[in-house]
Amino acid sequence: MATVQAEKKQAFTMVQAIRSALIDEMTRDDNVVTLGEDIGIRGGVFLVTEGLIDMFGKERVIDTPLAELGIIGAAIGMALYGLRPVAEIQFIDFLYPGFDMFVSEAAKLRYRSAGQFKVPMVVRSPYGGGVRGGSYHSQSPEAYYVSTPGIKVVAPSNPYDAKGLLISSIRDDDPVLFMEPKKIYRTVKSELPEGAYEVPLGKASIVREGKHVTVIAYGAMVPLAQEGAVQMEKEGVEVEIIDLRTLQPYDTDAILTSVAKTGHAVLLQEAPRIGGYMGEIAAFLAENAIEHLEGPVVRVTGWDTPFPYALEKAYMPNVERLMRGIKKTLNF
Amino acid sequence: MDIKPFTDTPIKFLEYDGKPAGDIGSLGLTNEQLLVMYRWMVFVRAVDDRGYILVRQGRAGFYAQVAGQEASQVGSALVLTKNDWIYGDHRSQGSQLVKGLKAAQWFAHVLGRTLDPTQGRMMPHGSGSADLHIVPPSSTVGNKITEAVGTAMAQRYRKTKDLTITYFGDGATSEGDFHVGLNFAAVYGSPVIFFCQNNQYAISVKLEEQTHTKTIAEKARAYGMDGYFVDGNDILAVYAVSKLAADKARAGNGPTLIEAYTYRYGPHSSADDDTRYRPKGELEMWRTQRDPVTRFRAFLVGKKLWDDAKEQKLLEEVKAEVADEFAKAEVSTPPEPLTVLDHVYAKRTPHLDAERAELAAELGVS
């Protein structure tokens, strides 16, 4: 029976896959509760928690007052007590009111207590541009969080990974920021096996093999990298794409192996460039892969501006920008 | 005795001279319990005196004295049971000791030694113990308030009769955490006690410059919960109000705000100079006329439960105990340098392993 179920596959959007992960984990473990604004009867503004309140009740699917500081703080207190709360922050841009709690408390309580306390919580939150959301519904603030020891940061690029990574995040004993690329919430579908499965944290995946250049990306930039790879193929360039999946801790082996093969690295993120996440990957390559590099490490990013509304297209990385970046290193 | 919320003057059971001012019999405390209360206050003060000296000796980097606030901390912590959770602030050693932290562990915390359950990870703002359900305090004022609510929500979810208490100062009531925390707890009816030790100063800023309300307790009204204004230097009053709040929480009747009106004798911390902002004579007035330990001793003497001989004996006992506990802390070792990379995550990440190897090479150890 179990085998038959495992083989039964259905096409899921990322929203459906994340919802499915929550249902599986809440069914399996009554320590798992979820809290956030509008997640109850409304089912969340993106409908990730649709119907969960009917399945699990309001003691486990908790609509909160409108205060992100309270959502994060309460989740920490629950996690310290032994629950495994999954907090939804409606847009990652609104995590800032809870930022202090997340980086000063969730991230540090294990360390500060010398391992006596743990904070097994997940903060789920949609991030990123391309949805006409302007400054406060489009940001990619991962750099703040990856530079805070104690937090793990995850950003899936497809429904299959989203479900497996969320399940791993919920089962993980450390606080995880689970960044959901809302631009591709419903645009990409994956076939999912029935039931729960884990995609391990800290492991990248090679989503396309190629020998000329490595493009490293995560979240909504992975489909863009795939588009770019198709275009470059027409020009005879074989692009290898690494989907990091977890930004902290990140998979150094996957990066080194690929760059050793291709000799070129293009780092793709939609966040601003200065102090951005890919600066870390660039520094890692400079320190560890210099003997393999045949051209400059190139960052392809959003601009160093706040996120614009009317000029969103001019801001967001696109295929042309990515191709320019690839050619810059290949033609060095 | 009928204890009412939102009074204009602090609830008290004792006059400043220790004469009964309320129906003490209604508290149902035995003579033995009264003596335990007194011993705790004397002990906390002795521990605190010993701890503070360490800064002067250059053996500790920081100390925030609890002196003057013993009745607030001891009186409230005595209503807690083993399974209750406690979230304090940077001046919480009194309540931590009553909850079960050993004085030796506290001294080790101040010295940064391994006998401290938190292994000297944080400057001596307050230790923490998972076994005792004492969560380590934070330096960011107010941070513990919403966490305490989350723990109380979890206690409710698990259908226990346990509660969570969180201690903070008058300054913390200006932080968003206070408002968010009280609102959440009231909405969910969480079993939490918000215990504000109003010592009238947030470092140098006087209460009148901190808030425009006459009391802090009255702020509870805005969240639909009861707020009690209590004399924080009267251990019986603090105990009575805390007991009332605890019984209410255990019965599933929600949160309570308590404002304990008190006064700290020391500066904000060893790094502060309180002579720059406290008017001359104020500290002396509190110390000589409103001291919580003297006041309660006068009450016990009045009840013929205490005399000079007993006092002498207790002071000697406490002195010996503090010396013993301090000796244990002193021989405790500092943490090993390589442990600096432990407990960031449940398991060291590959990056931390690499950094550990780097540090080991730097230290010439393996």
Boltz contact constraints between the chains, C-beta under 6 A:
constraints:
  - contact:
      token1: [A, 59]
      token2: [B, 157]
      max_distance: 6.0
  - contact:
      token1: [A, 65]
      token2: [B, 183]
      max_distance: 6.0
  - contact:
      token1: [A, 65]
      token2: [B, 187]
      max_distance: 6.0
  - contact:
      token1: [A, 67]
      token2: [B, 180]
      max_distance: 6.0
  - contact:
      token1: [A, 69]
      token2: [B, 176]
      max_distance: 6.0
  - contact:
      token1: [A, 69]
      token2: [B, 180]
      max_distance: 6.0
  - contact:
      token1: [A, 70]
      token2: [B, 146]
      max_distance: 6.0
  - contact:
      token1: [A, 70]
      token2: [B, 180]
      max_distance: 6.0
  - contact:
      token1: [A, 70]
      token2: [B, 184]
      max_distance: 6.0
  - contact:
      token1: [A, 73]
      token2: [B, 146]
      max_distance: 6.0
  - contact:
      token1: [A, 73]
      token2: [B, 147]
      max_distance: 6.0
  - contact:
      token1: [A, 74]
      token2: [B, 146]
      max_distance: 6.0
  - contact:
      token1: [A, 74]
      token2: [B, 149]
      max_distance: 6.0
  - contact:
      token1: [A, 74]
      token2: [B, 150]
      max_distance: 6.0
  - contact:
      token1: [A, 76]
      token2: [B, 147]
      max_distance: 6.0
  - contact:
      token1: [A, 76]
      token2: [B, 150]
      max_distance: 6.0
  - contact:
      token1: [A, 77]
      token2: [B, 147]
      max_distance: 6.0
  - contact:
      token1: [A, 77]
      token2: [B, 150]
      max_distance: 6.0
  - contact:
      token1: [A, 77]
      token2: [B, 151]
      max_distance: 6.0
  - contact:
      token1: [A, 78]
      token2: [B, 150]
      max_distance: 6.0
  - contact:
      token1: [A, 78]
      token2: [B, 154]
      max_distance: 6.0
  - contact:
      token1: [A, 81]
      token2: [B, 151]
      max_distance: 6.0
  - contact:
      token1: [A, 81]
      token2: [B, 154]
      max_distance: 6.0
  - contact:
      token1: [A, 83]
      token2: [B, 154]
      max_distance: 6.0
  - contact:
      token1: [A, 104]
      token2: [B, 140]
      max_distance: 6.0
  - contact:
      token1: [A, 105]
      token2: [B, 143]
      max_distance: 6.0
  - contact:
      token1: [A, 110]
      token2: [B, 343]
      max_distance: 6.0
  - contact:
      token1: [A, 111]
      token2: [B, 343]
      max_distance: 6.0
  - contact:
      token1: [A, 111]
      token2: [B, 344]
      max_distance: 6.0
  - contact:
      token1: [A, 112]
      token2: [B, 121]
      max_distance: 6.0
  - contact:
      token1: [A, 112]
      token2: [B, 122]
      max_distance: 6.0
  - contact:
      token1: [A, 112]
      token2: [B, 136]
      max_distance: 6.0
  - contact:
      token1: [A, 113]
      token2: [B, 118]
      max_distance: 6.0
  - contact:
      token1: [A, 113]
      token2: [B, 128]
      max_distance: 6.0
  - contact:
      token1: [A, 113]
      token2: [B, 136]
      max_distance: 6.0
  - contact:
      token1: [A, 114]
      token2: [B, 118]
      max_distance: 6.0
  - contact:
      token1: [A, 114]
      token2: [B, 119]
      max_distance: 6.0
  - contact:
      token1: [A, 114]
      token2: [B, 121]
      max_distance: 6.0
  - contact:
      token1: [A, 114]
      token2: [B, 343]
      max_distance: 6.0
  - contact:
      token1: [A, 115]
      token2: [B, 343]
      max_distance: 6.0
  - contact:
      token1: [A, 116]
      token2: [B, 130]
      max_distance: 6.0
  - contact:
      token1: [A, 117]
      token2: [B, 130]
      max_distance: 6.0
  - contact:
      token1: [A, 149]
      token2: [B, 344]
      max_distance: 6.0
  - contact:
      token1: [A, 150]
      token2: [B, 344]
      max_distance: 6.0
  - contact:
      token1: [A, 173]
      token2: [B, 346]
      max_distance: 6.0
  - contact:
      token1: [A, 174]
      token2: [B, 345]
      max_distance: 6.0
  - contact:
      token1: [A, 174]
      token2: [B, 346]
      max_distance: 6.0
  - contact:
      token1: [A, 249]
      token2: [B, 349]
      max_distance: 6.0
  - contact:
      token1: [A, 249]
      token2: [B, 351]
      max_distance: 6.0
